[in-house]
Amino acid sequence: MENALHVKFSLNSGASFANNLKNVYYSSKHTRIMFRYTFPIITLLILLLFGCSSDQDESRTEDQTITETESTESISDKSALLSTSQAIIATGGVRSRSGPSVQDGIIRSFELGEIVTVTDSTKDRFAVTEGDECDGFGYRWYRVKDADQKESWVFGKFLYHILALGERHYAIGQSIQIGQKTWYFGAAVEESYGASDSEGLTGCDMRFLPFFYEKNAGTVHPVYYDRTIVRSNDLERYEEHFGESVLLLNQMSEGGSVTINEISQDNVGSVDVNLQMELFYQDGTAEGTLSLREDNGTFNVVNFTKTQ
């Protein structure tokens, strides 16, 4: 049976600023007289300035509230939402241990897509010596609880943490019907060190994992991306990181953020996912459309187009 699914998202970037008013001190009689007559004028100018800024802020807040409200209303079953205390195992064959170190005994092995509940983490980060440059900043160890309620420790590099409803991806929790199954959309984020720290830019990106899942299931279904079928420098995949061809959305270290706003389905022959992107480059922006095909619970990228 053929189905079509559409996911729309946009990338937004921006900066906010705050103006701090300092106390005005004066001591001499002359200064007090000047302040007495100039203060009302200064106060009026400040009120006018902040009045304009407040109107703009209220407008932005109102737009954001409308978007979040529309997103919430589009969720038919809020009990199907995953919790932010949960995380996704990011690759197959991940060993969990009795303690937060590789010297501790192996408890079990997790597979790609398994859902775990995070119960604790180490305060310190531990560097990966054989990874990429950003691995050198290190990851925490996380104590997790599996589907059988058994606890063990997993290294943070192999966990993607569930994003909350309305947190970056407004399509989280929205559902589609394919055959007899209801699929919910979700997203998780890696434990990135961040694009900057106290010493300046780190050059590290932040990757997001889009996926589909069934209510009360113990695993999620990521999107697979074969670069020999669909070639795009704008799409990330696990093969460069874990040896798995799984789609990742990349928040670039030079700025920008991705928001998935909506998923919708029609009755075409394949599962098509349309991602309306606004990508920020130095020379402008771009929009894109991503198409997926679902086959027995496996979601594959079949097409990606981009317009400047």
N, C-alpha and C positions, 0 to 999 in steps of 0.2 A: 504494500500500500504506500502511496506516495503522499507526502505532506510537505507543507512549506512553512517555515518559521522565520519571523523577522525580528531582529534585535536592533534597536536604534541607540546610538550613544554619541556623545560629543565630548571634546576635550576643552576644558576651561582653565585659564591661567589668569592670575591677577594678584595684586598686592594690596593690603590695607594699611592705613597709617593712622596714627593717633597723635593729636597735638596736646602737649602738656602745658598747663598754665602755671607759671611760677608766682610765688608771693611777691608783692611789691612792697619794699621797705623804704622809708624816707625818714630823715631826722631833722633837717633844717626847716625853718619857717618858710623860706622861699619855696622849697620843694613841696611842702604841704599845700601851699596855695596853688602851685601849678597842678598838683595831683588832683586837688578839689575840683578844678574846672575841666581838666582833661579826662578825668576818669569816666564821667558819663559818656563822652564821645567814644572813648576806647571800648567801653562796655557795649555800646550800641553796635559798633563795628564787629565785635566778637560775636554778639548774638546773631547778627545777620549772616556772618560767615558760617557759624555752626548750624544755623537754620537751614541753609542750602545743603550743607553736608548731611544733615539729618534726613532731609527729604530724599536725598539720593540713597542713603543707607536703608530708609524705610522701604523705598521702592525695590531695592535689591532683596531685602528680607521678605517682602511680600511675594515677589516672584519665586523665591526659593521655597516659601511656605506652600504656595500653590502647587509647585512641582512635587514636593514631598507628599502633600495631601492627595494629589492625583495618583501618585505611586501607591500610596497606602490603600486607596479605594480600589485599585485594580487587583489587589490580592484577595483571592476568593477564600483562602484557608490559611489564616495566620498561624495556626498550629503546626503547619508544615515548615515554617521557617527554621533554619538552623540557628544555633546559638553562637554568640561571639566568643564563648568559652570553648568552642570546638575548633578543630583544625583538621586539615587534610594531609594525609601522607603523600609526599610529592613525587615519589618514585618507587619502583619495586625493590624488594629485598632489603628494606630498611631494618636494621637490627635495633631492638630496644634492649636496655640494660637495667640491671638492678640498682645502679647509681649513676650519677652524672659524669661519667668518664669512660673511656674505652677500656680501662683496666677492670671495670666492673663486669660481672657475669652477664651473658646474653640470656634474655628472658624469652623473646620470641622474634619473629620476622614479620614485618608489615608489607602489604602490597600497595601499589599505586591506587589512590582514590579512597582508601579506608578512612573513615571518620573516627577521630578520637576526641576526648574531652581533656582539656589542659587543666591540671590541678595545681601546678607549681612550676617554678623556673629558677635557675641560678641567677644570682645578681651579676656575676662576671661573664664576659664573653670569652670564647676560646677560638683562637685563630685556626684556619685551615691552611697548612703550609703548601699543599699541592694543588690548590684551586686557582681561581682567577684573582685579579688584583684586589677586588672587593672582599674576597674571602679572608684576606689578611686582617680585616677589621674584626673578624670573629663572630660567633653565634652563641646564644645561650643554650643550655640543656633544658628540656621541658619534661616534667613528669606528667604523663598522660594516662588516661583510663580508656581501655578498649571496650568493644561491644560486650565482652563478658565481665566487665567491671574490674578487670585486673590492671594494676598499675605498674608502670615501668618508665624508664627515661629514654627520650628520643632527642637526638642532636637537632638544633634549630634549623640547620641548613635544609633538612628534609621535611620541614613542616610549612604549610601555607595556612594562615589564620583566617577564619571566616569573617567576612565583613558584615556589618549590621545593616538592617533595612534603612535606606536613605543615606547611608554613608558611602558617598561617591557613586555607587551604582543603584539608581532608582528602580531598575528592573528586578532587583533581588526579590524573590518570593513569587513573582509572576509565573503563571503556568500555561502549558499547552497540552492538548490532547492528541496523542498519536496512537491510533488503534484503540486498544483497551487500556492504555497506560497514560497516566497524568505525569508530566515531567515539569519540575520546578527549576527555575533558573537561580544560580547562586554564583558567588565570586569569593575568592580568597586571596590574601596578599602574603608575599614572602617576608621574612624578617630581614629587611634591608637595613644597612647601616645608615642610609640616608644620603642625600646629594651633597650635604655640607656638614661641617662640624666647627668647633672653635678655631681650628687651624685653616679653615677655608673650604673650597670645593673638594669633594672626595672623588668625583667622577663615577659614582655608583648610581645605577638605575634602580627602579623599583618595579617588580614584575607582579602582575595580577593574573590569577588563574580563573577563567570562566568555566563553568561546568553546569550540568543538568543532573537532577537526582529525583528519586521517587520518595514519597513521604514515608518516614520511619525506616528507610533503608540504611544499611550500615556503610555504604560506599557511595561515592559520586562518580559521574561519568564525564571526564574531561573531553575537550575537543581536540581531535587529532589533525595534524597539519603535515602534509607531504609536499615538500618543496619541489619535488620533481613534477608534481601535478600543477601546483599553484606557486608561482615565483613572486615574492614580494619582500623587499628589504624592510617594510614596515611591520611585518609579522615576526614575532619571536617564537621559538619552540624549544622544547626540553632537550632536543638532541644535542644542542650545544652545551648543555649543563649536566644532564643525567643519563643521556643515551636513550631518551624516549621522545618520539615525535609528537609532543603535546603542545597545543597552542598556548602562548602567554601573551598578554597585553602589557606593553612596556611603558611605564611612566619615565620619561627621559630625564637624565640628570641635569640637563640644561633648562628644564622648566616644563610646565604643562601637567595636566591631570586628566584622566579619562573618566567619563561618566556614561554608564549604560542606562538609558532612560526607559526603554520599552521593548517588550517582545510581543509579536503577533504572528498569527498563523493563517495561511490560506490553503486551498485545496489543489495546489500544483503537484507535480510528480515527485519532487524531492524536498528535503527539509532545507529551506533557504533562510539564512540568517543575515539580515541587513544591518550593518553597523554604520550609522551615520556619524563619522568622526570629524572633529575639528582639531587637526594637528597643528601645533605651533612650530613653525620653522623661522629661521632668521629672515627669510625672504617671503614669508606669508603663511597661509594656512591651506589645508587640504581636507577633503571629505572622502570617505570610502564606504564601500558596500562589501560585506563578507557573507558568503553563502555556504550553508552547511547541509549535509545529507545525513539523515539518521538511518541506521541499519542495525536492527536488533539491539538497540541500546548503545550503539557506537556512533558518535557524532564526528563527521569528517568534513574538513574544509574542501569545497569543490570549486569555489571561485572567489576572487577578491579584485575589486576595481576601485580606482582612486581618481578623483577629479580635483584639479587645483582651484 
